[in-house]
Amino acid sequence: MKLCLIFLGLLGLGWGFPNDRVEVKDLSSDLDEFVDLIPSGEIFALLFKFLDDTEVQHTITYMFGNEFKDIIAELDTIKEFTDVTDFLDEAGIPVGTFFENLRDILGITRVIRKTGKADLGGMKGLVLAISETIPWGEMKNLYDDKKENSEDFQGLIEDLTSNEFRGLVKTMIENERLREISAMLTAGGVDVAGLVRLIRELLLSK
């Protein structure tokens, strides 16, 4: 349950859900209620605090470098990856919008002037600190309510737990080039292993 709530919260935070695509489900109102429970002020304060962390500094620098930009561009050419993102788009989760926003951000020339000198736990410490700000009890209550009363939300859960989607994710994870990209991202400080574990437990576990 907690992993599912994390997944929904991350998907909704800052993505902007389009309402003009009649061919996909409109989950904006449902997912916005989850996003409203996220204490954005506390999270942004944590983000600024962790800018002093040496590992976080390294990861941010890497994400604005050429290698990371090339990886994001290459993902669009890998069918196993686009099969998963297309499925999520059709299910009502605007993954395409997220990557469009990410490309826009990476296209901005940004110089990181601050030199990290602290050790606050790195990226894992940042994720843990953010997780501790989330009102999980309220999230669970809202999740249960939506699962019981919202047909669109019920459809999303059915899509995300379907054999079709499980198969798409499994095929994506097994793609050899994506494994190489995973190793590159890990070397750059991105916690890919944690993300893969989350996907496996959330979407592939019985």
C-alpha positions as CSV (number, residue, x, y, z in Angstrom):
1,M,0.0,0.0,0.0
2,K,2.7,2.5,1.0
3,L,4.6,1.9,-2.2
4,C,1.5,2.4,-4.3
5,L,0.9,5.7,-2.5
6,I,4.5,6.8,-3.1
7,F,4.1,6.0,-6.7
8,L,0.9,8.0,-7.1
9,G,2.3,10.9,-5.2
10,L,5.5,11.1,-7.4
11,L,3.4,10.7,-10.5
12,G,1.2,13.6,-9.6
13,L,3.7,16.0,-8.1
14,G,4.3,18.8,-10.6
15,W,3.4,16.9,-13.7
16,G,0.2,18.7,-14.7
17,F,-2.6,16.5,-15.9
18,P,-4.0,17.3,-19.4
19,N,-7.7,17.5,-19.7
20,D,-7.9,17.9,-23.5
21,R,-7.2,14.3,-24.5
22,V,-10.5,12.5,-24.8
23,E,-8.9,9.2,-25.7
24,V,-7.3,8.8,-22.2
25,K,-8.8,8.7,-18.8
26,D,-9.1,12.0,-16.9
27,L,-7.6,11.2,-13.6
28,S,-6.6,14.8,-12.8
29,S,-9.1,15.4,-10.1
30,D,-8.4,12.1,-8.4
31,L,-4.7,12.4,-8.4
32,D,-4.7,16.1,-7.5
33,E,-6.3,15.1,-4.2
34,F,-3.3,12.9,-3.4
35,V,-0.9,15.7,-4.5
36,D,-2.8,18.2,-2.2
37,L,-1.8,16.0,0.8
38,I,1.9,16.3,0.0
39,P,3.5,19.1,2.1
40,S,5.3,20.8,-0.8
41,G,6.7,23.6,1.4
42,E,8.5,21.1,3.7
43,I,9.8,19.1,0.7
44,F,11.2,22.2,-1.0
45,A,12.9,23.1,2.3
46,L,14.5,19.7,2.4
47,L,15.6,20.0,-1.2
48,F,17.4,23.2,-0.5
49,K,18.9,21.7,2.7
50,F,20.2,18.7,0.8
51,L,21.9,20.9,-1.8
52,D,24.8,21.0,0.8
53,D,25.1,17.2,0.6
54,T,28.2,16.2,-1.5
55,E,26.5,13.1,-3.1
56,V,23.4,15.1,-4.0
57,Q,25.6,17.8,-5.5
58,H,27.4,15.2,-7.6
59,T,24.1,13.7,-8.8
60,I,22.7,17.2,-9.8
61,T,25.8,18.0,-11.7
62,Y,25.6,14.7,-13.5
63,M,22.0,15.2,-14.4
64,F,22.8,18.5,-16.1
65,G,25.7,16.9,-18.0
66,N,25.8,15.7,-21.6
67,E,25.8,12.0,-20.8
68,F,22.5,12.2,-18.9
69,K,20.9,14.4,-21.6
70,D,22.0,11.8,-24.2
71,I,20.4,9.0,-22.1
72,I,17.1,10.8,-21.9
73,A,17.1,11.4,-25.7
74,E,18.0,7.7,-26.3
75,L,15.1,6.4,-24.2
76,D,12.7,7.6,-26.9
77,T,14.3,5.2,-29.3
78,I,14.0,2.0,-27.1
79,K,10.8,0.3,-27.9
80,E,10.6,-1.6,-24.6
81,F,10.7,1.7,-22.8
82,T,8.2,3.5,-25.0
83,D,5.8,0.6,-24.7
84,V,5.6,1.2,-21.0
85,T,5.3,5.0,-21.2
86,D,2.6,4.7,-23.9
87,F,0.7,2.3,-21.7
88,L,0.8,4.8,-18.8
89,D,-0.3,7.7,-21.1
90,E,-3.3,5.7,-22.3
91,A,-4.1,4.7,-18.7
92,G,-4.4,8.4,-17.8
93,I,-0.9,9.1,-16.3
94,P,0.9,11.8,-18.4
95,V,4.3,10.3,-18.6
96,G,4.9,12.0,-21.9
97,T,4.3,15.4,-20.3
98,F,6.8,14.6,-17.6
99,F,9.6,13.8,-20.1
100,E,8.8,16.9,-22.1
101,N,9.2,19.0,-19.0
102,L,12.4,17.2,-18.1
103,R,13.8,17.9,-21.6
104,D,12.9,21.5,-21.2
105,I,14.7,21.7,-17.9
106,L,17.8,20.0,-19.1
107,G,17.9,22.3,-22.1
108,I,18.4,25.3,-19.7
109,T,22.1,26.2,-19.1
110,R,22.4,26.2,-15.4
111,V,25.6,26.6,-13.4
112,I,25.7,25.1,-10.0
113,R,27.9,27.5,-8.0
114,K,27.4,26.0,-4.6
115,T,30.0,23.4,-3.4
116,G,28.6,20.7,-1.2
117,K,30.5,20.1,1.9
118,A,28.0,18.3,4.1
119,D,27.1,14.6,4.5
120,L,23.4,14.4,5.0
121,G,22.9,10.8,3.6
122,G,23.0,11.5,-0.1
123,M,20.1,10.8,-2.4
124,K,18.8,8.0,-0.2
125,G,18.9,10.3,2.8
126,L,16.9,12.9,0.8
127,V,14.3,10.4,-0.3
128,L,13.9,9.1,3.3
129,A,13.6,12.7,4.6
130,I,10.9,13.5,2.1
131,S,9.1,10.2,2.8
132,E,8.9,11.2,6.5
133,T,7.0,14.4,5.7
134,I,4.2,12.5,3.9
135,P,0.9,12.0,5.9
136,W,0.7,8.3,5.1
137,G,-2.5,7.8,7.2
138,E,-4.4,10.4,5.2
139,M,-3.0,9.1,2.0
140,K,-4.2,5.6,2.8
141,N,-7.7,6.8,3.7
142,L,-7.9,8.8,0.4
143,Y,-6.6,5.8,-1.5
144,D,-9.3,3.5,0.0
145,D,-12.0,6.0,-0.7
146,K,-11.0,6.5,-4.3
147,K,-10.6,2.7,-4.8
148,E,-14.2,2.3,-3.5
149,N,-15.9,5.3,-5.1
150,S,-14.0,6.5,-8.2
151,E,-14.5,4.5,-11.4
152,D,-11.6,6.2,-13.1
153,F,-9.3,5.5,-10.2
154,Q,-10.4,1.9,-10.1
155,G,-9.6,1.6,-13.8
156,L,-6.1,3.0,-13.1
157,I,-5.4,0.4,-10.4
158,E,-6.7,-2.3,-12.8
159,D,-4.3,-1.1,-15.5
160,L,-1.3,-0.9,-13.3
161,T,-1.8,-4.4,-11.9
162,S,-2.8,-6.0,-15.2
163,N,-0.7,-8.8,-16.7
164,E,-0.2,-6.7,-19.8
165,F,1.5,-3.9,-17.9
166,R,3.5,-6.4,-15.8
167,G,4.7,-8.0,-19.0
168,L,5.7,-4.6,-20.5
169,V,7.7,-3.6,-17.4
170,K,9.4,-7.0,-17.2
171,T,10.4,-6.8,-20.9
172,M,11.7,-3.2,-20.3
173,I,13.8,-4.2,-17.3
174,E,15.4,-7.1,-19.2
175,N,16.4,-4.9,-22.2
176,E,20.2,-5.0,-22.5
177,R,20.7,-1.4,-23.5
178,L,18.5,-0.2,-20.6
179,R,20.7,-2.3,-18.3
180,E,23.8,-0.5,-19.6
181,I,22.0,2.9,-19.1
182,S,21.1,1.8,-15.6
183,A,24.8,1.2,-14.9
184,M,25.7,4.6,-16.3
185,L,23.1,6.4,-14.2
186,T,24.1,4.5,-11.1
187,A,27.7,5.6,-11.6
188,G,26.4,9.2,-11.9
189,G,24.8,8.9,-8.5
190,V,21.2,8.2,-9.5
191,D,19.6,5.5,-7.3
192,V,18.4,3.3,-10.2
193,A,18.5,0.1,-8.1
194,G,16.0,1.6,-5.6
195,L,13.7,2.6,-8.4
196,V,13.9,-0.8,-10.0
197,R,13.1,-2.5,-6.7
198,L,10.1,-0.1,-6.3
199,I,8.8,-1.0,-9.8
200,R,9.2,-4.7,-9.2
201,E,7.5,-4.7,-5.8
202,L,4.7,-2.5,-6.9
203,L,3.9,-3.8,-10.4
204,L,5.4,-7.3,-10.7
205,S,4.8,-8.8,-7.2
206,K,1.8,-11.1,-6.8
